[in-house]
Amino acid sequence: MLSRTADHLFWMSRYMERAENTARMLNVSYETSMLPQSAAAAQAGWEGILSISELLPSYRALHGEITPEGVTQFMVRDEDNPSSIVSCLRAARENARAVRGTLTTEVWETQNQTWLEVNRMLKTREFERDPGQFFEWVKFRSHLSRGVTVGTMLMDEALHFMRLGTFLERSDNTARLVDVKFHAMKGDYFGAPVPEMAAPESAQEFDFYHWSAILRSVSGFEVYRKVYSDVIKPERVAELLILRPDMPRSLHASMNEVMSNLSMVTSDSASQTLRHAGRLRAELAFGNIDEILATGLHAYLTQFLERVNVLGARISREFLMPQTLG
């Protein structure tokens, strides 16, 4: 396959997954903003969305004060923000258009219709009237895109590059989400005092909604209940989102998919890109949450993100960027 074609397919899927992840984070913050909480806690929630996407400096330069309305507008309809939902859906559609002949009619029409529909919804201000419904629509269109892709595309290199983009993006986002949300609890993430909440009952209630919000942002609330059949505990939330191979949006499950699809597009079993992905997956497969917490969750996730970025750069160099002859 031409590296240019593989590049468009890879990024088409990454951008669609990024749009979904952004919608998930915004939806959880929108819902929790309607619950009783201190002004500081509410502010930290909206600031966390910008921190996850590394957009806090950009936002402050443009808008200054962090407000719910400002963050949602910036992350949904700001076309100058490359990580906004509208920018991601536009980029996904443009990458799909560039390789229209490689896609099935159903995949192309799904991408194109999503782009046309999001423009209509933003122009008629449907997003402002019901943000929750809009975020659910973005998630649904991403689910539809993945389903149509798997259900209609030939199982060849094109499909594998699309799946690579999806799960590399997912692993990156889940790691950022866990890092930022756990860091919001201060200290070593566990047992730290909750700001502005002196009563034990208030602290317990805050903890429940905080960890529930993290789980709901990755569709993991019901999964947690099924797996652990217990009250929500932060160390188990971390284990579920990092090490469980049967949790669809966990780091382990995402890296399993990356490794599987990467092995299908490389003909060299000694590929350094494949070896890098394999080591990363092996550490998740044989990792222990107690050891990770003992050495520091933030340090672990920071290193994971660095290695995922290196993996993305290796994939680009080996498969996606046009090779120069010389």
Buried (B, 14 or more C-beta within 10 A) or exposed (E): BEBEBBBBBBBBBBBBBBBBBBBBBBBBBBBBBEEEBBEEBBBBBBBBBBBBBEBBEBBEEEBEEBEBEBBBBBBBBBEEBBBBBBBBBBBBBBBBBBBEEBBBEBBBEBBBEBBEBBEEBBEEEBBBEEBEEBBBBBBEBBEBBBEBBEEBBEEEBBBBBBBBBBBBBBBBBBBBBBBBBBBBBEEEBEEEEBBEBEEEEBBEBBBEBBBBBBBBBBEBBEBBEEBBEEEBBBBBBBBBBBBBBEBBBBBBBBBBBBBBBBBBBBEEEEBEBBEBBBEBBEBBEEBEBEEBBEEEBBEBBEEBBEBBEEBBEBBBEBBBBEEEEE
